[in-house]
Amino acid sequence: MSTAMRSSGEAAGRVVVGSTVLLMEYEMSELVRECRYRYPGVQVSPKVMAAAEIENAVAAGDIDIGLTLTTDPADEVPRIPGISRQSLFRVPLVPVGLSFSPSSPASLLPERPGPCVERVLVVDPDCAAQEVLLRHLKVEYGIDPPIMETGSTRSALSLAGAGLGVAMVPETAIDADLTRDGLTVLEDLPRTDTYVQALWAGSTWLSPAVSAFLELVRKARGTVAQTRTGMRTLQAEASLS
């Protein structure tokens, strides 16, 4: 983990960024691309980690910056002394599955009114964002379905498309190809807004490379905001043509 500065004053060095798999799949690639453009001397080394591991890894010096998700952006209190925690951009999650799962036997249908959920597909069981659906089903309908860990959003979508459960995934993961395969956003289940949180050690001095990447992440809007901005631009151009 270098702390170098180029003679021109530009930040240079290596930054190890630990990220949950949800963020690695849909946010990190854009952050790395933007960092290479703005800070060509900074090398970002992404590392996929479970949400529960990230803060300990920052404290131990195994990673320079940790990126995880929270459902409470006001909670910036570190769990470990000496760690700084800051909430950043929004990442909307949506529940997806088949509108009716043909593999669900009648015995699994809830006796009381409510959604038919055979199982909940979770990408990272330690991620706070993945608890929203389970909590909703328990509180609102008394349903306590089994959990299947998928390891990736792509696997969660594939299993949901096969009728094997319901998954909470980033809104940006839903596209026309998926809807043609029969997947749909389940409107009778809750959507939720999650927020990226950055974690780093210390509250004062940071290496130039770490400072540069942290500044970039603080200014990021997320892929959802960028996609919507791009769509509005295309619509405006189309209306003028």
C-alpha positions as CSV (number, residue, x, y, z in Angstrom):
1,M,0.0,0.0,0.0
2,S,2.0,2.9,-1.3
3,T,1.9,6.4,-0.1
4,A,3.7,8.0,-3.0
5,M,3.1,11.3,-4.7
6,R,4.3,11.9,-8.2
7,S,6.7,14.8,-8.9
8,S,3.8,16.6,-10.5
9,G,1.8,16.5,-7.3
10,E,-0.6,13.9,-8.5
11,A,-1.6,11.1,-6.2
12,A,0.0,7.7,-6.9
13,G,0.1,4.3,-5.2
14,R,-2.0,1.3,-4.5
15,V,-5.4,1.2,-2.7
16,V,-6.8,-2.1,-1.5
17,V,-10.6,-1.7,-1.4
18,G,-12.7,-4.4,0.3
19,S,-16.3,-4.5,-1.0
20,T,-19.4,-6.7,-0.5
21,V,-20.3,-8.8,-3.6
22,L,-23.4,-6.7,-4.3
23,L,-21.2,-3.5,-4.7
24,M,-18.4,-5.3,-6.5
25,E,-20.8,-6.5,-9.2
26,Y,-22.7,-3.3,-9.9
27,E,-20.7,-0.3,-8.5
28,M,-17.0,-1.1,-8.2
29,S,-16.2,-1.4,-11.9
30,E,-17.5,2.2,-12.5
31,L,-15.5,3.5,-9.5
32,V,-12.3,1.8,-10.7
33,R,-12.8,3.2,-14.2
34,E,-13.4,6.7,-12.9
35,C,-10.3,6.5,-10.7
36,R,-8.1,5.4,-13.6
37,Y,-9.4,8.4,-15.6
38,R,-9.0,11.0,-12.8
39,Y,-6.0,9.6,-11.0
40,P,-3.9,7.5,-13.5
41,G,-1.2,7.0,-10.9
42,V,-3.5,5.3,-8.4
43,Q,-3.9,1.5,-8.7
44,V,-7.1,0.2,-7.2
45,S,-7.1,-3.4,-6.0
46,P,-10.6,-4.6,-5.4
47,K,-11.2,-7.5,-2.9
48,V,-14.6,-9.2,-2.5
49,M,-15.4,-9.7,1.2
50,A,-18.4,-10.7,3.4
51,A,-20.0,-7.7,5.0
52,A,-19.1,-9.0,8.5
53,E,-15.4,-9.0,7.6
54,I,-14.9,-5.5,6.3
55,E,-14.6,-3.4,9.4
56,N,-12.2,-5.9,11.0
57,A,-10.1,-6.0,7.8
58,V,-9.9,-2.1,7.9
59,A,-8.8,-2.2,11.5
60,A,-6.2,-4.8,10.9
61,G,-4.7,-2.9,7.9
62,D,-5.6,-5.7,5.5
63,I,-7.5,-3.2,3.3
64,D,-7.3,0.6,3.0
65,I,-11.0,1.3,2.4
66,G,-14.1,-0.9,3.0
67,L,-17.3,-0.4,1.1
68,T,-20.5,-2.0,2.5
69,L,-24.3,-1.3,2.5
70,T,-26.6,0.0,5.2
71,T,-30.3,0.7,5.4
72,D,-29.7,3.5,7.9
73,P,-27.5,6.2,6.4
74,A,-27.6,8.2,9.7
75,D,-25.8,5.4,11.5
76,E,-22.1,6.4,11.1
77,V,-20.9,5.1,14.5
78,P,-18.0,2.8,14.1
79,R,-18.1,-0.6,15.8
80,I,-14.4,-0.6,16.3
81,P,-12.5,2.4,17.9
82,G,-10.3,4.3,15.4
83,I,-12.4,3.5,12.4
84,S,-14.2,6.2,10.4
85,R,-17.5,5.5,8.8
86,Q,-19.4,7.7,6.2
87,S,-22.6,7.1,4.3
88,L,-22.5,7.9,0.6
89,F,-24.7,7.3,-2.4
90,R,-28.0,5.4,-2.6
91,V,-28.4,1.9,-4.0
92,P,-32.0,0.9,-4.5
93,L,-32.9,-2.8,-4.1
94,V,-36.0,-4.5,-5.5
95,P,-37.6,-7.9,-4.8
96,V,-37.6,-10.1,-7.9
97,G,-39.0,-13.5,-8.7
98,L,-41.7,-15.2,-10.8
99,S,-45.2,-13.8,-10.4
100,F,-46.2,-17.4,-9.6
101,S,-43.7,-20.2,-8.7
102,P,-44.8,-23.4,-10.4
103,S,-42.5,-25.4,-8.0
104,S,-44.4,-24.2,-4.9
105,P,-46.7,-27.0,-3.6
106,A,-49.9,-26.0,-2.1
107,S,-48.6,-26.9,1.4
108,L,-46.1,-24.1,1.2
109,L,-48.7,-21.4,0.4
110,P,-49.4,-19.2,3.5
111,E,-52.7,-19.8,5.2
112,R,-53.2,-16.0,5.7
113,P,-53.3,-13.4,2.9
114,G,-49.8,-12.6,1.7
115,P,-47.2,-13.3,-0.9
116,C,-46.2,-16.8,-1.8
117,V,-42.4,-17.1,-1.0
118,E,-41.0,-20.5,-1.1
119,R,-37.5,-19.3,0.0
120,V,-35.4,-16.2,0.1
121,L,-32.3,-16.0,-2.0
122,V,-29.6,-14.0,-0.4
123,V,-26.3,-12.9,-1.9
124,D,-24.5,-12.1,1.4
125,P,-26.4,-13.2,4.6
126,D,-24.3,-10.8,6.7
127,C,-25.4,-7.7,4.6
128,A,-28.0,-5.6,6.4
129,A,-29.7,-4.9,3.1
130,Q,-30.5,-8.6,2.8
131,E,-32.5,-8.6,6.1
132,V,-35.2,-6.3,4.9
133,L,-37.3,-8.9,3.0
134,L,-36.9,-11.5,5.8
135,R,-38.0,-9.0,8.4
136,H,-41.0,-7.8,6.3
137,L,-42.3,-11.4,5.8
138,K,-41.9,-12.2,9.5
139,V,-43.6,-9.1,10.8
140,E,-46.3,-8.6,8.2
141,Y,-47.3,-12.2,7.4
142,G,-45.7,-14.4,10.0
143,I,-43.8,-16.2,7.3
144,D,-40.3,-17.5,8.1
145,P,-39.1,-19.0,4.8
146,P,-35.8,-20.9,4.4
147,I,-32.8,-19.0,3.1
148,M,-30.5,-20.1,0.3
149,E,-27.1,-18.4,-0.1
150,T,-26.3,-17.7,-3.7
151,G,-22.9,-16.0,-3.6
152,S,-23.6,-13.6,-6.4
153,T,-26.4,-11.5,-7.8
154,R,-26.3,-13.4,-11.1
155,S,-26.8,-16.7,-9.3
156,A,-29.7,-15.2,-7.3
157,L,-31.4,-14.0,-10.5
158,S,-30.9,-17.3,-12.2
159,L,-32.4,-19.2,-9.2
160,A,-35.3,-16.7,-9.0
161,G,-36.0,-17.1,-12.7
162,A,-36.2,-20.9,-12.2
163,G,-38.9,-20.4,-9.6
164,L,-36.7,-21.3,-6.6
165,G,-37.3,-18.2,-4.5
166,V,-37.3,-14.5,-4.2
167,A,-34.2,-12.3,-4.2
168,M,-33.5,-8.7,-3.3
169,V,-31.1,-7.3,-5.9
170,P,-29.9,-3.9,-7.1
171,E,-32.4,-2.1,-9.3
172,T,-29.6,-1.8,-12.0
173,A,-29.5,-5.6,-12.2
174,I,-33.0,-5.7,-13.8
175,D,-33.1,-5.3,-17.6
176,A,-35.2,-6.3,-20.6
177,D,-33.5,-9.7,-20.9
178,L,-34.5,-10.7,-17.4
179,T,-38.1,-9.6,-17.8
180,R,-38.3,-11.6,-21.1
181,D,-37.2,-14.6,-19.1
182,G,-40.2,-14.3,-16.8
183,L,-38.6,-12.4,-13.9
184,T,-40.5,-9.5,-12.5
185,V,-40.3,-7.0,-9.7
186,L,-42.8,-8.2,-7.1
187,E,-44.8,-5.2,-6.2
188,D,-46.5,-6.9,-3.2
189,L,-43.1,-7.0,-1.5
190,P,-41.1,-4.0,-0.2
191,R,-38.5,-2.2,-2.2
192,T,-35.7,-0.6,0.0
193,D,-33.1,2.1,-0.3
194,T,-29.7,1.1,0.9
195,Y,-26.7,3.4,1.1
196,V,-23.0,2.7,0.5
197,Q,-20.8,3.2,3.5
198,A,-17.1,3.8,3.3
199,L,-14.9,2.7,6.2
200,W,-11.2,3.6,6.7
201,A,-8.7,3.7,9.6
202,G,-7.9,7.0,11.3
203,S,-9.6,10.4,11.1
204,T,-6.7,12.6,10.1
205,W,-3.8,11.6,7.8
206,L,-4.4,9.3,4.9
207,S,-2.0,8.4,2.1
208,P,-2.4,10.4,-1.2
209,A,-3.7,7.4,-3.0
210,V,-6.3,6.5,-0.3
211,S,-7.4,10.2,-0.1
212,A,-7.8,10.4,-3.8
213,F,-10.0,7.3,-4.0
214,L,-12.0,8.3,-1.0
215,E,-12.7,11.7,-2.5
216,L,-13.9,10.0,-5.7
217,V,-16.2,7.7,-3.8
218,R,-17.7,10.7,-1.9
219,K,-18.5,12.4,-5.1
220,A,-20.0,9.3,-6.8
221,R,-23.7,9.2,-7.5
222,G,-24.0,5.5,-8.1
223,T,-25.0,3.6,-11.3
224,V,-28.8,4.1,-10.8
225,A,-28.4,7.9,-10.8
226,Q,-26.1,7.8,-13.8
227,T,-28.5,5.5,-15.7
228,R,-31.5,7.7,-15.0
229,T,-29.5,10.8,-16.1
230,G,-28.5,9.1,-19.3
231,M,-32.1,8.1,-20.0
232,R,-33.3,11.7,-19.4
233,T,-30.6,12.9,-21.9
234,L,-31.7,10.4,-24.5
235,Q,-35.3,11.4,-24.1
236,A,-34.5,15.1,-24.4
237,E,-32.4,14.4,-27.5
238,A,-35.3,12.4,-29.0
239,S,-37.8,15.1,-28.4
240,L,-35.6,17.6,-30.3
241,S,-35.1,15.4,-33.3
